Amino acid sequence: MDFTQAFIQIWHTTGLYNMAWQQGVMIAVCCFLLWLGIKKQFEPLLLVPIAFGGILANIPMPPGEMIASLSTTMVDPSTGEVMTTFGGFLGIIFHAGIDTGLFPLFIFMAVGAMTDFGPLIANPKMALLGGAAQFGIFATLIGAVALSYIYIGDKQLFAFGLKEAASIGIIGGADGPTSIYLTTRLAPQLLGSIAVAAYSYMALVPVIQPPIMKLLTTDAERKIRMTQLRPVSKREKILFPLVILILCALLLPSAAPLIGCLTFGNLVKESGVAERLSKTLQNEFCNIVTILLGLSVGSKLQYDHFLTTETLGILVLGVIAFSVATASGVLLAKFMNVLSKEKINPLIGSAGVSAVPMAARVSNKVGLEYDKQNYLLMHAMGPNVAGVIGSAVAAGVLLALLGK
């Protein structure tokens, strides 16, 4: 082989030779997501690995050597032997943790170990506010189906069926693991777009929610002071996850994996006899799974999956879902005040989205702007943790209806 042939052969293996312009665009998009995570600190624990995984998935390589490619099974025509060719390392991680549904379930275990259901137990009617926030999911599902009727000439602009619409709608729950869990089962081709939208809007809770909260409430409503929550006993905290799990298993088995992992993590924490396990779930276990989840979700940001009109529709519908969920919680709190003597500050209704604990902190922050002594954090945690359960239940309903 002479020098020219060697140079040409090496050149054909370089990224410059194999790069498509779309890959360059996606690498730039992922760098922007890194900037949001690092500079602006928008959900950095997940946005950083997702963005970095997206860069890796779009590195131009010779055909068949994608870092994010999955393993393939082939039959040797000469011998009839079945051979498995393993794909890139991101593809292997994705197959092991996302395709199987393990990573979102593991995250729910960690979330359960970090969650205090005490405020919800002390004031059970706050569960209604967590349920109201799920209206955003079903309203957006209808909107996504409506988009599928938009045509330019004979071309359908948004190819959203019921399964795709359900996966997009779950963004309104502001629950990243639930969005991933549902999407991998109903519309895996949309996973990258939905995951980025879900976590981006979770990070933008302090930006999106306050204008909606202020628009829908009066100055007097924002200053409503709520009575102090009653103390919750250890027995109640131990029984609560068990009761929730049993009810879910009996009434909605399709949501049992998510609810089961959430309640297991919480029981480990509240039992008080497995402190090592509780600390592991909250720290090392959660951190390891978060890294692997972020990288594997980022592997779905390949340009051929992301740079589509569907992605634009998902981003628009995602913010609508989140806004409707926020508004639904606030409006239901106002309606409950009409029927109840014990007034609820409507600001805590916005915490019904399950972005724990950020949404509760936003409710508290907006309340303090109008009354420096009105601390709403513990009251807002009630609908906030109810939203976690609500989004899992909503996902279970959609799986039961559309998962077959």
Buried (B, 14 or more C-beta within 10 A) or exposed (E): EEEEEEEEEEEEEEEEEBBEEBBEBBBEBBBEBBEBBEEEEBBBBBBBBBBBBBBBBBBBBEEEEBBBBBEEEEEEEEEEEEEEEEBBBBBBBBBEBBBEBBBBBBBBBBBBBBBBBBBBBBBEBBBBBBBBBBBBBBBBBEBBBEBBEEEEEEEBBBBBEBBBBBBBBBBBBBBBBBBBBBBBBBBBBBBBBBBBBBBBBBBBBBEBBBEBBBEBBEEEBBBBBBEEBEEBEEEBBBBBBEEBBEEBEEEBEBBBBBBBBBBBBBBBBBBEEBEEBBBBBBEEBBEEBBBBBBBBBBBBBBBEBBBBBBBEBBBBBBBBBBBBBBBBBBBBBBBBBEEEEEBBBBBBBBBBBBBBBBBBBBBBBBBBEBBEEBBBBBBBBBBBBBBBBBBBBBBBBBBEEBBE
